[in-house]
Amino acid sequence: MNEYRLEVRITPRAGLLDPQGKAIQNALRSLDFETVRDVRVGRLLRLQLAAESDVDARAKAEDMCRRLLANPVTEDFDIRLDGGI
């Protein structure tokens, strides 16, 4: 088994309301950052896990996202593999 580092970015689905993002956008505008057109707030998770290969590491992370880390109804996720360590 090899050790892998992955980054998982979880964001609200496009078209869905993002109250945190809207609050930040409004606050930025009140601070005279008028050029900000949209803000979306998500989460970044950094995982280190043992796996047989890059493909296995990514598959494990996808399973984690589908089962626990992301809400499949309202959120999308993107996985970036940093490689074996």
ROTOR-904632 format. One record per residue: x negated, y negated, z negated of N, C-alpha, C in turn; chain; residue number from 1. Coordinates in pm, whole numbers. Example, Ala and Ser with C-alpha at 12.3 -4.5 7.8 and 13.67 -1.06 7.14 Angstrom:
% ROTOR-904632
((-1319 569 -780) (-1230 450 -780) (-1320 330 -780) A 1),
((-1285 225 -708) (-1367 106 -714) (-1290 -3 -787) A 2),
//
This chain:
% ROTOR-904632
((-85 119 0) (0 0 0) (-89 -125 0) A 1),
((-44 -224 72) (-112 -353 76) (-27 -456 4) A 2),
((-90 -566 -38) (-18 -677 -99) (8 -783 8) A 3),
((128 -837 6) (168 -940 103) (228 -1059 31) A 4),
((203 -1175 87) (266 -1299 40) (365 -1344 146) A 5),
((483 -1379 99) (586 -1426 191) (649 -1554 136) A 6),
((694 -1638 225) (775 -1754 188) (914 -1734 246) A 7),
((1013 -1754 162) (1152 -1743 203) (1216 -1880 186) A 8),
((1267 -1935 294) (1338 -2064 289) (1487 -2036 305) A 9),
((1562 -2084 209) (1707 -2065 209) (1771 -2202 222) A 10),
((1857 -2217 322) (1919 -2346 348) (2069 -2330 371) A 11),
((2145 -2435 344) (2288 -2429 374) (2309 -2413 524) A 12),
((2409 -2338 561) (2440 -2319 704) (2475 -2452 769) A 13),
((2437 -2465 893) (2469 -2586 969) (2620 -2604 973) A 14),
((2663 -2725 956) (2806 -2754 962) (2877 -2746 828) A 15),
((2811 -2686 727) (2872 -2678 595) (2830 -2798 511) A 16),
((2917 -2840 424) (2890 -2953 337) (2772 -2921 245) A 17),
((2683 -3017 230) (2568 -3004 140) (2572 -3125 44) A 18),
((2643 -3113 -69) (2659 -3227 -160) (2525 -3281 -212) A 19),
((2430 -3194 -242) (2300 -3241 -289) (2229 -3321 -180) A 20),
((2232 -3270 -60) (2170 -3341 51) (2234 -3477 74) A 21),
((2367 -3482 68) (2437 -3608 88) (2403 -3708 -23) A 22),
((2393 -3661 -148) (2357 -3750 -260) (2216 -3807 -241) A 23),
((2124 -3723 -197) (1987 -3770 -173) (1984 -3868 -58) A 24),
((2057 -3838 48) (2063 -3930 163) (2115 -4066 120) A 25),
((2223 -4068 41) (2279 -4195 -6) (2181 -4270 -96) A 26),
((2110 -4197 -182) (2011 -4261 -269) (1897 -4320 -187) A 27),
((1851 -4247 -86) (1745 -4300 0) (1791 -4427 73) A 28),
((1913 -4426 120) (1965 -4546 188) (1973 -4664 92) A 29),
((2010 -4636 -34) (2018 -4745 -132) (1879 -4801 -164) A 30),
((1775 -4723 -134) (1637 -4769 -153) (1578 -4824 -23) A 31),
((1664 -4855 72) (1628 -4916 200) (1556 -4821 296) A 32),
((1580 -4691 284) (1533 -4595 382) (1650 -4564 476) A 33),
((1687 -4666 553) (1805 -4658 639) (1789 -4563 757) A 34),
((1668 -4528 791) (1647 -4443 910) (1671 -4295 882) A 35),
((1693 -4257 757) (1720 -4117 725) (1860 -4085 774) A 36),
((1871 -3991 867) (1999 -3956 930) (2070 -3840 862) A 37),
((1992 -3748 803) (2053 -3631 740) (1954 -3571 642) A 38),
((2003 -3516 533) (1920 -3446 436) (1990 -3314 403) A 39),
((1916 -3207 408) (1967 -3075 370) (1877 -3023 259) A 40),
((1937 -2978 151) (1862 -2929 37) (1871 -2777 34) A 41),
((1758 -2713 18) (1754 -2568 12) (1660 -2523 -98) A 42),
((1617 -2399 -86) (1527 -2342 -185) (1409 -2277 -113) A 43),
((1294 -2281 -177) (1175 -2214 -127) (1133 -2113 -231) A 44),
((1122 -1988 -190) (1075 -1882 -279) (945 -1827 -223) A 45),
((848 -1808 -308) (722 -1745 -269) (717 -1609 -336) A 46),
((705 -1506 -256) (704 -1369 -307) (570 -1304 -279) A 47),
((525 -1222 -371) (411 -1136 -347) (461 -995 -373) A 48),
((444 -907 -274) (495 -772 -290) (405 -670 -223) A 49),
((422 -547 -265) (346 -436 -207) (430 -373 -95) A 50),
((365 -344 16) (434 -282 130) (332 -208 215) A 51),
((384 -119 297) (299 -39 385) (244 -118 503) A 52),
((322 -218 550) (283 -294 669) (353 -429 669) A 53),
((315 -515 765) (384 -643 784) (533 -621 806) A 54),
((564 -524 890) (704 -496 924) (781 -452 799) A 55),
((720 -367 717) (783 -320 594) (802 -435 495) A 56),
((702 -523 483) (712 -638 392) (828 -729 434) A 57),
((837 -758 564) (946 -843 613) (1081 -776 591) A 58),
((1090 -647 615) (1216 -574 597) (1259 -578 449) A 59),
((1164 -563 360) (1197 -570 216) (1249 -708 179) A 60),
((1183 -813 230) (1226 -950 201) (1365 -977 259) A 61),
((1391 -930 379) (1524 -948 438) (1631 -878 354) A 62),
((1601 -759 306) (1696 -687 221) (1721 -763 92) A 63),
((1617 -820 33) (1632 -901 -89) (1723 -1020 -64) A 64),
((1703 -1085 51) (1785 -1202 85) (1931 -1163 103) A 65),
((1956 -1056 173) (2094 -1012 199) (2165 -967 71) A 66),
((2089 -908 -21) (2150 -850 -140) (2155 -943 -260) A 67),
((2062 -1042 -267) (2057 -1124 -388) (2021 -1271 -365) A 68),
((1918 -1296 -287) (1859 -1430 -284) (1941 -1534 -209) A 69),
((2013 -1494 -106) (2090 -1589 -26) (2237 -1547 -22) A 70),
((2324 -1645 -20) (2467 -1619 -4) (2494 -1608 146) A 71),
((2530 -1490 194) (2545 -1471 339) (2659 -1551 401) A 72),
((2750 -1599 320) (2863 -1677 371) (2824 -1823 395) A 73),
((2739 -1878 308) (2711 -2021 314) (2566 -2057 341) A 74),
((2476 -1958 342) (2334 -1990 354) (2266 -1906 463) A 75),
((2163 -1965 521) (2075 -1897 614) (1939 -1882 546) A 76),
((1860 -1786 592) (1726 -1772 538) (1626 -1750 650) A 77),
((1504 -1792 622) (1394 -1776 715) (1275 -1722 636) A 78),
((1210 -1619 687) (1099 -1554 618) (970 -1578 694) A 79),
((868 -1626 623) (737 -1643 683) (639 -1553 609) A 80),
((572 -1469 680) (476 -1376 624) (338 -1439 630) A 81),
((273 -1452 514) (138 -1509 509) (31 -1404 534) A 82),
((71 -1277 540) (-24 -1171 571) (-67 -1094 448) A 83),
((-146 -995 472) (-194 -909 363) (-300 -980 280) A 84),
((-306 -944 151) (-408 -1002 63) (-484 -892 -8) A 85),
//
